[in-house]
Protein backbone atom coordinates (compact mmCIF):
# COMPACT_ATOMS: atom_id res chain seq x y z
CA UNK A 1 0.00 0.00 0.00
CA UNK A 2 1.27 3.46 -0.86
CA UNK A 3 0.67 4.84 2.65
CA UNK A 4 2.77 2.12 4.27
CA UNK A 5 5.53 2.68 1.72
CA UNK A 6 5.63 6.43 2.36
CA UNK A 7 5.74 5.95 6.13
CA UNK A 8 8.44 3.29 5.81
CA UNK A 9 10.56 5.62 3.69
CA UNK A 10 10.33 8.28 6.37
CA UNK A 11 11.23 5.74 9.05
CA UNK A 12 14.24 4.60 7.04
CA UNK A 13 15.49 8.20 7.09
CA UNK A 14 15.80 7.71 10.85
CA UNK A 15 18.91 5.60 10.22
CA UNK A 16 19.93 6.71 6.71
CA UNK A 17 20.39 10.30 7.87
CA UNK A 18 23.25 10.97 10.28
CA UNK A 19 21.75 12.27 13.51
CA UNK A 20 24.29 12.71 16.35
CA UNK A 21 23.47 10.55 19.35
CA UNK A 22 21.12 8.26 17.41
CA UNK A 23 21.64 4.88 15.83
CA UNK A 24 22.41 5.17 12.11
CA UNK A 25 23.86 3.18 9.23
CA UNK A 26 27.10 5.01 9.97
CA UNK A 27 27.28 4.29 13.68
CA UNK A 28 25.44 1.91 16.06
CA UNK A 29 24.80 2.88 19.65
CA UNK A 30 22.89 2.31 22.87
CA UNK A 31 23.01 -1.44 22.30
CA UNK A 32 21.05 -1.23 19.06
CA UNK A 33 21.83 -1.61 15.36
CA UNK A 34 20.46 0.15 12.30
CA UNK A 35 19.12 -3.19 11.04
CA UNK A 36 16.73 -3.37 14.00
CA UNK A 37 15.25 -0.01 13.02
CA UNK A 38 14.89 -0.99 9.37
CA UNK A 39 13.01 -4.15 10.30
CA UNK A 40 10.89 -2.18 12.76
CA UNK A 41 10.01 0.34 10.06
CA UNK A 42 8.74 -2.36 7.73
CA UNK A 43 6.51 -4.19 10.22
CA UNK A 44 5.30 -1.13 12.13
CA UNK A 45 4.33 0.84 9.04
CA UNK A 46 2.28 -2.06 7.69
CA UNK A 47 0.33 -2.03 10.97
CA UNK A 48 0.04 1.76 11.02
CA UNK A 49 -1.45 1.78 7.52
CA UNK A 50 -4.18 -0.77 8.26
CA UNK A 51 -7.47 0.45 6.79
CA UNK A 52 -10.27 1.30 9.20
CA UNK A 53 -8.31 1.10 12.46
CA UNK A 54 -8.53 3.82 15.06
CA UNK A 55 -5.42 5.60 16.34
CA UNK A 56 -5.06 3.52 19.50
CA UNK A 57 -5.41 0.25 17.61
CA UNK A 58 -2.74 1.36 15.13
CA UNK A 59 -0.36 2.19 17.96
CA UNK A 60 -0.92 -1.11 19.73
CA UNK A 61 -0.61 -3.20 16.56
CA UNK A 62 2.58 -1.44 15.46
CA UNK A 63 4.27 -1.91 18.84
CA UNK A 64 3.26 -5.59 18.99
CA UNK A 65 4.64 -6.12 15.48
CA UNK A 66 7.89 -4.37 16.42
CA UNK A 67 8.42 -6.38 19.58
CA UNK A 68 7.71 -9.62 17.76
CA UNK A 69 10.17 -8.73 14.99
CA UNK A 70 13.12 -7.27 16.92
CA UNK A 71 12.41 -8.03 20.58
CA UNK A 72 12.90 -4.50 21.85
CA UNK A 73 11.43 -1.01 21.75
CA UNK A 74 12.95 0.79 18.79
CA UNK A 75 10.12 3.09 17.76
CA UNK A 76 7.48 3.93 20.39
CA UNK A 77 7.79 7.69 19.89
CA UNK A 78 7.68 7.34 16.13
CA UNK A 79 4.60 5.10 16.30
CA UNK A 80 2.79 7.51 18.62
CA UNK A 81 3.38 10.33 16.14
CA UNK A 82 2.69 8.43 12.92
CA UNK A 83 -0.58 6.80 14.00
CA UNK A 84 -2.66 10.02 13.77
CA UNK A 85 -0.93 10.94 10.49
CA UNK A 86 -1.80 7.53 9.05
CA UNK A 87 -5.44 7.73 10.11
CA UNK A 88 -5.62 11.29 8.76
CA UNK A 89 -4.64 10.00 5.33
CA UNK A 90 -7.22 7.21 5.38
CA UNK A 91 -10.18 8.84 7.11
CA UNK A 92 -12.82 10.64 5.08
CA UNK A 93 -12.67 14.41 5.55
CA UNK A 94 -15.39 15.95 7.70
CA UNK A 95 -15.89 18.72 5.15
CA UNK A 96 -17.54 17.03 2.17
CA UNK A 97 -17.13 20.17 0.03
CA UNK A 98 -13.48 19.33 -0.47
CA UNK A 99 -10.62 17.42 1.11
CA UNK A 100 -8.73 19.59 3.61
CA UNK A 101 -4.95 19.49 3.75
CA UNK A 102 -3.03 17.11 5.97
CA UNK A 103 -2.82 19.48 8.95
CA UNK A 104 -6.60 19.94 8.95
CA UNK A 105 -7.16 16.19 8.69
CA UNK A 106 -4.82 15.57 11.63
CA UNK A 107 -6.76 18.09 13.71
CA UNK A 108 -9.97 16.20 12.88
CA UNK A 109 -8.42 12.88 13.89
CA UNK A 110 -7.16 14.25 17.20
CA UNK A 111 -10.57 15.73 17.99
CA UNK A 112 -12.12 12.28 17.47
CA UNK A 113 -9.90 10.38 19.93
CA UNK A 114 -11.72 8.49 22.67
CA UNK A 115 -11.11 6.45 25.83
CA UNK A 116 -10.65 3.25 23.81
CA UNK A 117 -7.75 4.93 22.03
CA UNK A 118 -6.26 5.76 25.42
CA UNK A 119 -6.57 2.19 26.65
CA UNK A 120 -4.88 0.77 23.56
CA UNK A 121 -2.13 3.38 23.76
CA UNK A 122 -1.52 2.61 27.44
CA UNK A 123 -1.24 -1.09 26.67
CA UNK A 124 1.30 -0.35 23.95
CA UNK A 125 3.39 1.86 26.22
CA UNK A 126 3.38 -0.77 28.96
CA UNK A 127 4.52 -3.38 26.44
CA UNK A 128 7.26 -1.16 25.02
CA UNK A 129 8.59 -0.11 28.44
CA UNK A 130 10.38 3.04 27.22
CA UNK A 131 13.41 4.26 29.14
CA UNK A 132 12.55 6.68 31.91
CA UNK A 133 8.92 5.58 32.17
CA UNK A 134 7.79 6.45 35.68
CA UNK A 135 4.54 6.97 37.56
CA UNK A 136 2.40 10.11 37.49
CA UNK A 137 -0.52 11.32 39.55
CA UNK A 138 -2.94 11.73 36.66
CA UNK A 139 -3.58 9.35 33.74
CA UNK A 140 -0.83 6.93 34.68
CA UNK A 141 -0.31 4.26 31.99
CA UNK A 142 -0.60 1.54 34.66
CA UNK A 143 -4.17 2.58 35.52
CA UNK A 144 -7.48 2.13 33.73
CA UNK A 145 -8.04 5.28 31.64
CA UNK A 146 -11.09 7.47 32.06
CA UNK A 147 -10.26 10.22 29.56
CA UNK A 148 -9.83 10.38 25.79
CA UNK A 149 -6.31 10.17 24.42
CA UNK A 150 -5.98 13.83 23.49
CA UNK A 151 -7.00 14.93 27.00
CA UNK A 152 -4.47 12.51 28.47
CA UNK A 153 -1.74 13.81 26.19
CA UNK A 154 -2.53 17.38 27.20
CA UNK A 155 -1.76 16.43 30.80
CA UNK A 156 1.76 15.42 29.71
CA UNK A 157 2.33 18.16 27.14
CA UNK A 158 4.48 20.32 29.41
CA UNK A 159 6.99 17.52 29.97
CA UNK A 160 6.87 15.55 26.73
CA UNK A 161 7.16 16.98 23.21
CA UNK A 162 5.41 14.01 21.62
CA UNK A 163 2.38 14.44 23.89
CA UNK A 164 2.45 18.14 23.01
CA UNK A 165 1.83 17.32 19.35
CA UNK A 166 -1.46 15.70 20.30
CA UNK A 167 -2.35 18.81 22.30
CA UNK A 168 -1.40 21.40 19.66
CA UNK A 169 -2.44 19.51 16.50
CA UNK A 170 1.17 18.85 15.43
CA UNK A 171 2.07 22.54 15.41
CA UNK A 172 5.79 21.81 15.82
CA UNK A 173 5.69 19.39 12.89
CA UNK A 174 3.80 21.66 10.51
CA UNK A 175 5.37 25.01 11.48
CA UNK A 176 9.00 23.99 12.14
CA UNK A 177 9.74 20.52 10.81
CA UNK A 178 8.02 20.41 7.42
CA UNK A 179 8.98 23.92 6.19
CA UNK A 180 12.59 23.46 7.31
CA UNK A 181 12.82 20.08 5.60
CA UNK A 182 11.49 21.52 2.36
CA UNK A 183 14.01 24.37 2.39
CA UNK A 184 16.92 22.12 3.34
CA UNK A 185 16.09 19.55 0.68
CA UNK A 186 16.12 22.27 -1.98
CA UNK A 187 19.41 23.57 -0.63
CA UNK A 188 21.25 20.26 -0.29
CA UNK A 189 19.30 18.33 -2.97
CA UNK A 190 19.16 15.44 -0.53
CA UNK A 191 16.38 14.26 1.77
CA UNK A 192 18.94 12.59 4.04
CA UNK A 193 20.89 15.79 4.62
CA UNK A 194 17.64 17.72 5.01
CA UNK A 195 16.66 15.19 7.69
CA UNK A 196 19.94 15.81 9.53
CA UNK A 197 19.30 19.55 9.38
CA UNK A 198 15.75 19.14 10.71
CA UNK A 199 16.97 16.97 13.57
CA UNK A 200 19.51 19.58 14.63
CA UNK A 201 16.79 22.23 14.60
CA UNK A 202 14.53 20.24 16.92
CA UNK A 203 17.43 19.37 19.24
CA UNK A 204 18.58 22.99 19.35
CA UNK A 205 15.11 24.43 19.89
CA UNK A 206 14.50 22.96 23.36
CA UNK A 207 15.76 20.29 25.79
CA UNK A 208 15.02 16.84 24.42
CA UNK A 209 12.24 15.14 26.42
CA UNK A 210 13.95 11.75 26.33
CA UNK A 211 17.19 13.18 27.69
CA UNK A 212 15.30 15.01 30.43
CA UNK A 213 13.58 11.78 31.54
CA UNK A 214 16.79 9.76 31.61
CA UNK A 215 19.45 12.29 32.62
CA UNK A 216 17.75 15.41 33.95
CA UNK A 217 17.07 18.88 32.60
CA UNK A 218 20.55 20.31 33.17
CA UNK A 219 22.20 17.82 30.82
CA UNK A 220 19.38 18.15 28.29
CA UNK A 221 19.86 21.92 28.23
CA UNK A 222 23.60 21.50 27.77
CA UNK A 223 23.04 19.15 24.81
CA UNK A 224 20.64 21.66 23.24
CA UNK A 225 23.29 24.37 23.60
CA UNK A 226 25.80 22.11 21.83
CA UNK A 227 23.27 21.45 19.11
CA UNK A 228 22.76 25.18 18.57
CA UNK A 229 26.50 25.63 18.03
CA UNK A 230 26.57 22.75 15.54
CA UNK A 231 23.43 24.06 13.84
CA UNK A 232 25.00 27.48 13.38
CA UNK A 233 28.08 25.96 11.76
CA UNK A 234 25.98 23.75 9.52
CA UNK A 235 23.78 26.62 8.40
CA UNK A 236 26.85 28.60 7.33
CA UNK A 237 28.16 25.77 5.14
CA UNK A 238 26.83 25.02 1.65
CA UNK A 239 28.44 21.59 1.32
CA UNK A 240 27.09 19.29 4.05
CA UNK A 241 30.04 16.89 3.72
CA UNK A 242 32.32 19.59 5.08
CA UNK A 243 30.63 19.51 8.49
CA UNK A 244 30.53 15.71 8.74
CA UNK A 245 33.54 15.63 11.07
CA UNK A 246 31.74 17.99 13.45
CA UNK A 247 28.65 15.79 13.41
CA UNK A 248 30.75 12.69 14.04
CA UNK A 249 32.48 14.31 17.01
CA UNK A 250 29.11 15.33 18.47
CA UNK A 251 27.83 11.78 17.91
CA UNK A 252 30.81 10.20 19.68
CA UNK A 253 30.49 12.53 22.66
CA UNK A 254 26.79 11.87 23.13
CA UNK A 255 27.10 8.09 22.81
CA UNK A 256 30.10 7.96 25.14
CA UNK A 257 27.81 9.43 27.81
CA UNK A 258 24.84 7.22 26.94
CA UNK A 259 22.83 10.21 25.75
CA UNK A 260 20.21 9.59 23.06
CA UNK A 261 18.13 12.58 21.84
CA UNK A 262 15.28 10.26 20.98
CA UNK A 263 12.43 12.75 21.05
CA UNK A 264 14.15 15.05 18.57
CA UNK A 265 14.63 12.06 16.29
CA UNK A 266 10.96 11.08 16.60
CA UNK A 267 9.79 14.60 15.76
CA UNK A 268 12.10 14.56 12.76
CA UNK A 269 10.67 11.29 11.43
CA UNK A 270 7.15 12.64 11.87
CA UNK A 271 8.14 15.77 9.93
CA UNK A 272 9.63 13.72 7.10
CA UNK A 273 6.44 11.64 7.04
CA UNK A 274 4.23 14.72 6.87
CA UNK A 275 6.33 16.21 4.06
CA UNK A 276 6.21 13.03 1.98
CA UNK A 277 2.52 12.42 2.67
CA UNK A 278 1.64 15.91 1.52
CA UNK A 279 3.57 15.38 -1.69
CA UNK A 280 2.43 11.83 -2.47
CA UNK A 281 -1.11 11.56 -1.18
CA UNK A 282 -2.55 15.10 -1.27
N, C-alpha and C positions, 0 to 999 in steps of 0.2 A: 504494500500500500504506500502511496506517495507520502502521506503524513508520517508514517513510521520511518521512511527513508530520510525525510528532511530532519526529523528529530535525531536520528542516529548520526547524521552528518554533523550536526551541531555538537552532539556528545563526543564524537571523535575528535573534534577540535580541542576538547579538554586535555587530550594528551598529545595531539599533533602540534599544537601551539606550545611554545616554551613559556611557562608561567612560573617564575621563581617561587620555590617552596612547595610546589605541587609535583605529583608524579607526571612524567612525560615520556615520550619515546626517546628523549635525549638522556633522561636521568630518572632512575627509580627513586623511591624514598618512602619513609614511614612504613616499611615492611610490605609495600605493595608494588606491583609491576604494571606497566602500561597495558599489558595484555589483559589483565583483570578488568580494566576499565573498558577496553574495546569489546570484550565479551558482554560485560554489563550493559553497554550501550545497545547492543543488538537485542538482547532479551527484554530489557526494560522498555525500550521504545516500541516493541511489538505489543506489549501489554498496555502501554500508555495510549496507543492508537486504536484500541479496541472500540468498535462502533457501539454506541448506545450506553456505555458505562458512565456512571457519575464520577466526579472527581475523586472521592474517597476510594471507590472501588479501583480506579486506575492506580492510585498510589499504592494500595495494598497489593494488587496483582504485580506491579512492577518490582516492588521490594521482594516479594516472594520469589519471583523469577530470578532476580539478582542473587539472592542468597542460595538458591538451588544451583545456580550456574557457577558461582565463584566462592561461595562459602563465607563471605564477609560483606560488610557494608561499604560499598564503593561510591554510592550515588544517592543517598537519601535526600540531600538538599536539592540536587538536580531534579529528582523525581517530584518532590513537593512543588517545585516551580514549573515543571513542564506539564503536570497533569491539568491545571486550568487552561494552559495554552492549547493543549490537545483537544480538550472538550470544546473550547471556543471555536476551533476549526471545524468541528463536526456538528455542533449544535445549530439548529435553525435560528436565524436572527429573530429577535423579538419584533423588530420593525419590518413588517412585510412589504413596505414600500421600497425597500432596497437593502442590500446587505451592508451593515456597518463595517468599519475597518476592524483590524484585529484588536486594538485597544478597547474599542466599544464592546466587542464580543466578550473579551475577558471580563470587563466590568459586569456584563450581564451574568456570566457564569458565576462570578464571586457573589453576586447578589442572590443567587439561587442556592447557595450551599445550605445544607441542613445538618441535623444532629447525626444522621446516619453517615454523612461524610466525615464528621468528627470521629465517630467510633472507628471507622475503617482506617482513618489516618492515625489514630492513637495505636491501633493494633500494629500498623506498619512501623511506627516509631519504636514501639516496644520490641518488635522483632529485629529491627536494625541495630538497636542499642548504640546510638551515636556517641562519640567521645564527649564527655562533659555533661551528659544527660543527668540532671538532678531532679529534685522534687520542688514543686512550687505550691503556693497556697491555693491558687485558683486554676481550674482546668488542668490539673495534673494528668499526664498521659497514663498513669496507673489507676485512674479512677474512671467511673462510668460517666461519660459526658452528658451534659444537660443543655448545652448551647451549640448553635450551628458553628461550622468550622471557621467562618470569617470572624465571628464574634470572639472565638477562642484565640485566633491569630492576633486579633487586635490587643488582647491582654498581654501578648508577648512581643508586640511590635517595638517597644522601647528597648528591648534587649536582644532582638534577633532580626537581622535584616531580611531574612527570608519570610518570616511572619509579617514583616512590615509590607511586603509586596501584596499580601492578601488584604491588608488594611487599606492601602493607598491605590489599589487597582494597578499595580505594577508600574507606578510612577517612575521609580528609579530605572527600570528596564527601558521604558519608552521615552524618557526625557534625557537620560545619560547614556545608557548602554547602546541602544540602537542607533541614534544619530552619530555617536562617536565611532562605532564600527563602520558605518557607511563612509564617513570621511576618511578613516584610516585605510580602509580597503581601496578607496580611490587613490590615496597617496602612495601606498606601498604596493598596490596591485597584487595583494595577497590577503586572503581571508585569515590565514594562520597568523601573519604578523599583525593584522588588525585585531585579532583575538588577544594577542599579547598586549597590545596597546590598551584595549578595553579593560583587561584584567588589572593592569597597573593603575588605571583611572579609578576603578572601584576600590582597590587596596589603598590608594592614596587619599581617597575622599573621606574615609572614616575608619576607626578601628574595626578590624575584622571580627565578626561575632564569634566565629569558631575559635580564634585565638583568645578572645576575652574569656570564653567558657573554660578553656583548658589552661591558660597561663596568666590570666588577669589583665585588667585594662591597661596597666602601665606598659607592659610589654607590647600589647596590641597597638598602643599609641606610638611607641617607638618604631615598630615595624611600618606603620603608616607614614611616619616621617621619613624613613629610609625610602619607601616607595615613592614619595613625592620628589625626592632628590633624583632617583632613577628616572622617574617620569619626565622631569624637566630636561634631563640629558637626552632622553629618547626623543622628545618633541623637537629638540634643536637639531636632530640628525636626520638627513634625508634617506640614508642607506641603513636599513635596520641591522644589517650584518655587522656594521661597525660598532654597535653597542652590545653585541652578543657577549663579549667578555664581561661586561658589567652585569648583565643578567645572570650569567653563570656564577659570578662571585656572590651575588645576592642569593641565588639558589643554594649554593654550598653553605653559606652562613645560616640561612633559615633551617635547612635540614640538619645541620650539625647541632642545632639547639632543639630539634624536634618540633619546629614551628611550621604549621601547615595553614595557610590562609584559605581555608576551604570555602568559606562563605563568599569571598570575592570570586573564587573560581566558579561557584554555582551561579552567581548573578551573571557572570560572563557567559556561561553556557546558555542561560535563559535568554540573554540578549542576542546571542548568535541565532538561537532558535527563532526568536521573534523576527529578526531581520530576514532569515531565509523563508519563514512562513509567509511573511508579507509579500515577498517576491514570487514565491512559487504557487501559493494557494489563493491569493487575493488579487 
